[in-house]
Amino acid sequence: MPRRWIPLIASLIFAAACTRAAGVTPKEAAAQSPPDRAAAGCPTGDQLPPPASLVRFRDDGCVPPTDLVGFRCAPDAPPVIERTVDGITDRFVGGRFAVPVDALPAEAVPIGEGADMQVYAVPGDPFLLYVGEGESVARWLRLPRRAVGNPPTAYVIGDSIADGAEPFIVDALPGWNVGFDAVIGRGTDSAIATATAQGIARPDVVVLELGTNDADPAAFRENVVTILGLLRRVPLVVLQTAHGPLTNIPGVDTHIRGTAPRYGNTLIADWDAFVDDAELSSDGVHPASGHEDLMARLIAPMLLRWLDAATGGQATACAARAELAAGA
């Protein structure tokens, strides 16, 4: 491999570990050691020290190296994995974009391993990619295949919290077209019609700020599953957790964290962890005077980081060079 590529790609190139044909279960695969790089005829770690390294593993016939490529464009950029299925390549981004899961789905199968990471896919669903690192597993975020709008578009569906945050979110996203449907006292059942319309319109981003007014967490989960299904073709869906003293909040947040990882286009905005009760009014739910921009401060940076990754910014700037180095 020409040395001129080395400073340009802080990367991982993954190839295959066999899947069900070899009788390997996801849990067994996570405990396996990486393939022997020297036996595969690959450079050893002391030849190409990280982070500026390009690692190849032996191709055993399951997934060609060119169909599973990982790279990191800069030490402070999130890692990216490209997966090609039937000639169509999707990019998945980890780091701050990864959504932790308690366990792999039962149907997940291992497709590659390298640099202490195990990569899993769900047969029949090219939008899902899971990565195990150590004792943790996360669903990585799928970046859009289509070009982001110019200007980018976002739509916020929410209740009184989003209603109060509207001017601040608009100000925090200069150059974006941002639409709102925020209704005081709204529950998720009344948001399904709006989600249906946005699933057809397909803005670049939909933000869901819902759950505070859902008294029954189980019914909330059913509605959220319906809404996320309607928005599956939206490039990015941000699902915001709830916060407050109401007894329904813990159940609502549990269902948000349990449901979001099943959708490859979804991120969690953790409002519950983000807000400080000192910044809230006496009801413990709504931002207090002087803190009306709280939701904007949580949401806008996420959307801007995603836009950077989706449009060839820092996270994906070296993708073409990584693909060329991998032989793709």
C-alpha positions as CSV (number, residue, x, y, z in Angstrom):
1,M,0.0,0.0,0.0
2,P,1.6,3.4,-0.9
3,R,2.8,5.2,2.1
4,R,1.2,8.4,0.8
5,W,-2.2,7.2,2.0
6,I,-1.2,6.7,5.6
7,P,-1.4,10.3,6.8
8,L,-4.7,10.8,5.1
9,I,-6.8,8.0,6.6
10,A,-7.1,7.2,10.2
11,S,-9.0,4.2,9.5
12,L,-10.2,0.6,9.8
13,I,-10.9,-1.7,6.9
14,F,-13.1,-4.6,7.9
15,A,-13.6,-7.9,6.2
16,A,-15.4,-10.9,7.1
17,A,-16.1,-13.4,9.8
18,C,-18.5,-16.0,8.6
19,T,-22.1,-15.8,9.7
20,R,-24.8,-18.4,10.3
21,A,-23.3,-20.7,7.7
22,A,-20.6,-21.3,10.2
23,G,-23.0,-21.7,13.1
24,V,-21.9,-18.6,14.9
25,T,-24.3,-16.7,17.1
26,P,-23.9,-13.0,17.8
27,K,-23.0,-13.5,21.4
28,E,-20.3,-16.0,20.5
29,A,-18.9,-13.7,17.8
30,A,-18.5,-10.8,20.3
31,A,-16.2,-12.9,22.4
32,Q,-13.9,-14.0,19.6
33,S,-10.4,-12.6,19.1
34,P,-9.7,-10.6,15.9
35,P,-8.2,-12.6,13.0
36,D,-4.4,-13.0,12.9
37,R,-3.3,-10.1,10.8
38,A,0.2,-11.5,10.2
39,A,-1.3,-14.8,8.9
40,A,-3.5,-12.8,6.6
41,G,-0.5,-11.2,5.0
42,C,-1.5,-7.8,6.5
43,P,0.7,-5.1,8.0
44,T,1.3,-5.5,11.7
45,G,0.6,-2.8,14.2
46,D,4.2,-1.7,14.6
47,Q,4.5,-1.1,10.9
48,L,1.5,1.3,10.7
49,P,0.8,2.6,14.2
50,P,-2.6,4.0,15.0
51,P,-4.3,6.3,14.5
52,A,-2.9,6.7,11.0
53,S,-3.3,3.1,10.1
54,L,-5.0,1.1,7.4
55,V,-5.9,-2.4,8.5
56,R,-7.0,-5.3,6.3
57,F,-8.1,-8.7,7.5
58,R,-8.3,-11.9,5.6
59,D,-11.2,-12.4,3.3
60,D,-12.8,-15.7,4.0
61,G,-15.5,-15.5,1.4
62,C,-18.3,-14.1,3.5
63,V,-18.0,-10.3,3.0
64,P,-15.3,-9.0,0.6
65,P,-13.0,-6.4,2.1
66,T,-14.3,-3.8,-0.4
67,D,-17.9,-4.4,0.9
68,L,-17.1,-3.5,4.5
69,V,-14.8,-0.6,4.9
70,G,-14.2,1.5,8.0
71,F,-12.3,4.7,8.4
72,R,-11.7,7.7,10.6
73,C,-10.8,10.9,8.8
74,A,-9.3,12.7,11.8
75,P,-8.5,11.7,15.4
76,D,-11.4,13.8,16.7
77,A,-13.8,12.7,14.0
78,P,-16.3,9.9,14.6
79,P,-15.6,6.5,13.0
80,V,-17.5,5.6,9.8
81,I,-18.3,2.2,8.3
82,E,-19.3,1.7,4.7
83,R,-21.3,-1.4,3.9
84,T,-22.2,-2.4,0.3
85,V,-25.1,-4.8,-0.3
86,D,-26.2,-5.6,-3.9
87,G,-24.0,-2.9,-5.2
88,I,-25.6,-0.1,-3.0
89,T,-23.3,1.4,-0.4
90,D,-24.6,2.9,2.9
91,R,-22.5,4.8,5.4
92,F,-22.9,4.4,9.2
93,V,-21.4,6.8,11.7
94,G,-20.5,5.9,15.3
95,G,-19.1,7.9,18.2
96,R,-21.5,10.5,19.3
97,F,-24.0,9.3,16.7
98,A,-24.2,5.7,18.1
99,V,-27.2,4.6,20.1
100,P,-26.4,2.1,22.9
101,V,-28.5,-1.1,23.1
102,D,-28.8,-3.6,25.9
103,A,-28.3,-6.5,23.6
104,L,-28.1,-7.4,20.0
105,P,-31.3,-8.3,18.2
106,A,-31.8,-12.0,18.0
107,E,-31.7,-11.9,14.2
108,A,-28.3,-10.0,14.0
109,V,-25.4,-11.9,12.5
110,P,-21.7,-11.0,12.5
111,I,-20.2,-9.7,9.3
112,G,-16.8,-8.5,10.2
113,E,-14.3,-7.9,13.0
114,G,-11.3,-5.6,13.5
115,A,-9.5,-3.3,15.8
116,D,-11.5,-4.7,18.8
117,M,-14.8,-4.0,17.1
118,Q,-17.3,-6.6,15.9
119,V,-19.8,-5.6,13.2
120,Y,-23.3,-7.1,12.9
121,A,-26.0,-6.7,10.4
122,V,-29.7,-7.7,10.3
123,P,-30.5,-9.9,7.2
124,G,-33.0,-8.2,5.0
125,D,-32.5,-4.7,6.6
126,P,-29.6,-2.8,5.1
127,F,-30.4,0.2,7.2
128,L,-29.3,-1.4,10.5
129,L,-25.7,-1.9,11.6
130,Y,-24.6,-2.8,15.1
131,V,-21.1,-2.5,16.5
132,G,-19.7,-4.2,19.6
133,E,-16.8,-2.7,21.5
134,G,-15.7,-4.4,24.7
135,E,-18.8,-5.1,26.8
136,S,-21.0,-2.6,24.9
137,V,-23.1,-2.7,21.8
138,A,-24.5,0.2,19.8
139,R,-26.6,0.8,16.7
140,W,-24.7,3.2,14.5
141,L,-26.6,5.9,12.6
142,R,-27.2,5.4,8.9
143,L,-26.3,8.5,6.8
144,P,-28.7,9.4,4.0
145,R,-28.2,8.0,0.5
146,R,-29.9,11.1,-1.0
147,A,-28.4,14.6,-1.1
148,V,-29.4,16.8,1.8
149,G,-31.6,19.8,0.7
150,N,-30.2,23.1,-0.2
151,P,-31.2,24.7,2.2
152,P,-31.5,21.8,4.6
153,T,-35.0,21.3,6.0
154,A,-36.2,20.3,9.5
155,Y,-39.7,19.8,11.0
156,V,-40.4,19.8,14.7
157,I,-43.4,17.9,16.1
158,G,-44.0,18.6,19.8
159,D,-45.9,19.9,22.7
160,S,-45.6,23.1,24.8
161,I,-41.8,22.7,25.3
162,A,-41.3,22.8,21.5
163,D,-43.8,25.6,21.2
164,G,-41.8,27.8,23.6
165,A,-38.5,26.8,21.9
166,E,-39.6,27.6,18.3
167,P,-37.9,31.0,17.9
168,F,-34.7,29.9,19.5
169,I,-34.4,26.7,17.4
170,V,-35.0,28.8,14.2
171,D,-32.3,31.3,15.3
172,A,-29.9,28.4,16.1
173,L,-30.2,27.0,12.6
174,P,-29.4,29.8,10.3
175,G,-29.8,28.9,6.6
176,W,-32.2,26.0,7.4
177,N,-35.9,25.9,6.6
178,V,-37.6,24.9,9.9
179,G,-41.3,24.0,10.3
180,F,-43.2,23.4,13.5
181,D,-46.3,21.7,14.7
182,A,-46.2,22.2,18.4
183,V,-49.4,22.0,20.5
184,I,-49.8,22.7,24.2
185,G,-50.9,19.6,26.1
186,R,-50.3,17.3,23.1
187,G,-49.9,13.5,23.4
188,T,-48.4,11.2,20.8
189,D,-51.8,10.0,19.6
190,S,-52.5,13.5,18.1
191,A,-49.1,13.6,16.4
192,I,-49.7,10.6,14.2
193,A,-51.5,12.6,11.5
194,T,-48.6,15.1,11.3
195,A,-46.0,12.3,11.2
196,T,-47.9,10.8,8.3
197,A,-47.7,14.0,6.4
198,Q,-44.0,14.5,7.1
199,G,-43.3,10.9,6.1
200,I,-44.6,11.8,2.7
201,A,-43.0,15.3,2.6
202,R,-39.7,13.8,3.7
203,P,-37.8,16.8,5.1
204,D,-34.1,16.2,5.9
205,V,-34.8,16.0,9.7
206,V,-37.8,15.4,11.9
207,V,-37.5,16.2,15.6
208,L,-40.0,14.5,17.9
209,E,-40.5,16.2,21.3
210,L,-43.3,14.1,22.8
211,G,-44.2,12.0,25.8
212,T,-44.7,14.4,28.7
213,N,-48.4,14.4,28.3
214,D,-48.8,10.6,27.7
215,A,-50.2,9.2,30.9
216,D,-49.8,5.6,29.8
217,P,-46.2,4.7,28.8
218,A,-47.4,1.5,27.1
219,A,-49.7,3.4,24.8
220,F,-46.9,5.9,24.2
221,R,-44.7,3.2,23.0
222,E,-47.3,1.9,20.5
223,N,-47.7,5.4,19.2
224,V,-44.0,6.0,18.9
225,V,-43.5,2.7,17.0
226,T,-46.2,3.9,14.6
227,I,-44.6,7.3,14.2
228,L,-41.1,6.0,13.6
229,G,-42.4,3.6,11.1
230,L,-44.1,6.5,9.2
231,L,-40.8,8.4,9.3
232,R,-38.5,5.5,8.2
233,R,-37.6,7.3,4.9
234,V,-36.8,10.6,6.5
235,P,-33.0,10.9,6.6
236,L,-32.7,11.8,10.3
237,V,-35.3,11.5,13.1
238,V,-34.4,12.9,16.5
239,L,-36.4,11.5,19.4
240,Q,-36.2,13.7,22.5
241,T,-36.5,12.2,26.0
242,A,-38.9,13.7,28.6
243,H,-38.1,15.2,32.0
244,G,-40.2,16.1,35.0
245,P,-41.7,14.9,38.3
246,L,-44.7,13.1,36.6
247,T,-45.0,9.4,37.3
248,N,-45.2,8.6,33.6
249,I,-41.8,10.1,32.7
250,P,-39.5,7.2,33.6
251,G,-41.6,4.7,31.6
252,V,-41.8,7.1,28.6
253,D,-38.0,7.5,28.6
254,T,-37.5,3.7,28.9
255,H,-39.6,3.2,25.8
256,I,-37.7,5.9,23.9
257,R,-34.4,4.3,24.7
258,G,-35.6,0.9,23.9
259,T,-37.4,1.8,20.6
260,A,-35.0,4.2,18.9
261,P,-32.2,1.7,18.2
262,R,-34.5,-0.4,16.0
263,Y,-34.6,2.4,13.4
264,G,-31.3,3.1,11.6
265,N,-32.2,6.8,11.0
266,T,-33.0,7.7,14.6
267,L,-31.0,9.6,17.2
268,I,-31.9,10.2,20.9
269,A,-31.7,13.8,22.2
270,D,-31.4,13.2,26.0
271,W,-33.4,16.1,27.3
272,D,-33.8,14.3,30.6
273,A,-30.0,14.3,31.2
274,F,-29.4,17.7,29.6
275,V,-31.7,19.9,31.6
276,D,-30.9,21.1,35.1
277,D,-33.9,21.5,37.4
278,A,-32.6,25.0,38.4
279,E,-33.3,26.0,34.8
280,L,-36.9,24.8,34.9
281,S,-40.0,26.5,36.2
282,S,-41.8,25.4,39.4
283,D,-43.6,22.6,37.6
284,G,-40.2,20.9,36.9
285,V,-41.2,20.5,33.2
286,H,-41.0,23.8,31.3
287,P,-37.9,26.0,30.9
288,A,-37.9,28.9,33.3
289,S,-37.8,32.6,32.3
290,G,-34.3,33.2,30.8
291,H,-33.8,29.6,29.8
292,E,-36.3,29.3,26.9
293,D,-33.5,28.4,24.6
294,L,-32.7,25.1,26.4
295,M,-34.2,22.9,23.7
296,A,-32.4,24.8,21.0
297,R,-29.1,24.3,22.8
298,L,-29.7,20.6,22.9
299,I,-31.1,20.0,19.4
300,A,-29.3,22.5,17.1
301,P,-25.7,21.1,17.7
302,M,-26.9,17.6,16.9
303,L,-28.5,18.7,13.6
304,L,-25.4,20.7,12.6
305,R,-23.0,17.8,13.4
306,W,-25.2,15.5,11.4
307,L,-25.4,17.9,8.5
308,D,-21.6,18.0,8.5
309,A,-21.3,14.3,8.3
310,A,-24.0,13.9,5.7
311,T,-22.6,16.5,3.3
312,G,-18.9,15.4,3.3
313,G,-17.6,17.4,6.3
314,Q,-15.0,16.3,8.7
315,A,-16.4,12.8,9.4
316,T,-16.6,11.7,5.8
317,A,-14.1,14.0,4.0
318,C,-11.6,11.2,3.4
319,A,-14.2,8.6,2.2
320,A,-13.1,8.6,-1.4
321,R,-9.5,8.1,-0.5
322,A,-10.3,5.3,2.0
323,E,-12.4,3.6,-0.7
324,L,-9.6,3.8,-3.2
325,A,-7.1,2.5,-0.7
326,A,-9.4,-0.4,0.0
327,G,-9.8,-1.2,-3.7
328,A,-13.5,-0.2,-3.8
